[in-house]
Amino acid sequence: MALFKKRTVGKPGEWYYCLVHQKVEEGPECPAKDRFGPYTTREEAEHAMETAQERNLEWETDPKWHDATGPAPEDD
């Protein structure tokens, strides 16, 4: 018995952005490894690459996610 069933037909209202075809799809048409989503609206899916770029920039500049480059502070 399979743990996860492979869905071949998407649900109406689920939107994805396919990274291979660089297009918005309603329902999962391409494999999960090749898409972002699901999004609740077509417009959200159309901006998937911009959203990812913004989140990457936030992560790259967030000091909580980077090790300190200088010496460790001393305990007094």
Residue pairs with C-beta under 8 A, 6 or more apart in sequence:
7 28
9 27
10 16
10 25
10 26
10 27
10 28
10 29
11 27
12 26
12 27
13 26
13 40
14 26
14 27
14 28
14 37
14 38
14 39
15 24
15 25
15 26
15 37
15 38
15 39
15 40
15 41
15 42
15 44
15 45
16 24
16 25
16 26
16 27
16 28
16 29
16 30
16 35
16 36
16 37
16 38
16 39
16 45
17 23
17 24
17 25
17 35
17 36
17 37
17 39
17 45
17 46
17 48
17 49
18 24
18 25
18 29
18 30
18 34
18 35
19 34
19 35
19 36
20 30
20 34
21 30
24 42
24 45
24 46
25 35
25 45
26 42
28 35
28 37
28 38
36 45
36 48
36 52
37 45
37 48
39 45
39 48
44 51
59 65
